[in-house]
Amino acid sequence: MIAARPEELEAEAARARDGDEGAFARLANTVREQVHRWALVRTGDADEAEDVAQRVLIKMHRGLHAFEGRSRFTTWLYRLTANAAVEHGRARTRRLEVHRDAAEPPPPLTPGLEERIARLESEQTAALVRGFFGDLPPRQRELVDLVDVQGYTAVEAAAMLELEPATVRVHLFRGRRALRERMLAAHPTLFGE
């Protein structure tokens, strides 16, 4: 998670936007892990997330002068990450199609999402969640990660995803309910039922 307080992050972004390369380097170091995490949730693969994170930092460097501060810096950064992940996914799809056309097997995917989810407090619950998390629809998976794992509020997540807060609450409710139902169905005795 981004370690700097929001006001410190905003101030560092303003200095970087004004051309302070040292401020940009500090800003990039501060947000890099969070950008990677966001990309990992979107791609489901650690290597793919690393590629997206690198692309986002380059885009951040090139486009920071255009950030006007009408939204929070983290909201702007999340949109950069989301867009870069979509672009990367499209490029990956094109590459896979080329591989299929050439009769070559596609490159193997690594289970990168498993590494991030393993940080949950209870290892037993984490193993269950890991098994069901990937089955959630992408929007629910993204929101459960942002709100329940990373600690953003539903309103902050709504701003990051450019959604209405009510829509976010519906997706969160459905995602949480789906995870709970699947865990209860698979292991009813684990939860005291």
C-alpha positions, 0 to 999 in steps of 0.5 A, a space after each residue: 500500500 502507498 506508505 505516504 500520507 495523502 497530503 505528502 503524496 499530493 505535495 510530492 506529485 506537485 513538485 514532480 509535476 513542476 519538473 523536480 526530477 528528485 521529487 519524481 524519483 521519490 514519488 515513483 519509489 513510493 507508488 511503485 508497489 501499489 501500482 504493481 498490486 493494482 496491475 496484479 489484480 487486473 492481470 492475475 499474473 506477476 510478470 504481466 503486472 510488472 510489465 504494466 507497472 513499468 509502463 505506468 511509471 513511464 506514462 506517469 513521467 510523461 503525463 504528470 505535467 497534464 495532471 491538473 489536480 482536479 482529482 486525488 493523485 491516487 485516483 489519477 494514478 489508478 486510472 493510468 494503471 487500469 488503462 495500461 492494464 487494458 492496453 497490455 491485455 489487448 496486446 497480450 491477446 494479439 500476441 497469443 493469436 499470433 502464437 496460435 496462428 503460428 501453431 506455437 503454444 502460448 507462453 505459460 501463465 504464472 500464478 502471481 495473484 496467489 502470492 499477493 492474496 497469501 498476505 491475508 491474516 488467516 492462512 486457512 481462510 486465505 487458502 479458501 479465498 485464493 481458491 474462489 477469488 479468481 472465480 469472481 467477475 473482474 469488477 467484483 474481484 477488483 473492488 474486493 481487493 481495493 476495499 477489503 484487502 487494501 483498505 480503501 473506502 467504497 467512495 475512494 474506490 468509486 472515484 478510482 474506477 470512475 463509478 457511482 458509489 452505489 454501483 461499487 456497493 452493489 459489486 462489493 455486496 455481490 463479491 463478498 456474498 459469492 466468496 462467503 457462499 462458496 467458502 460455506 459450501 466448500 467448508 461448512 464446519 470451518 465456519 461453525 455451521 
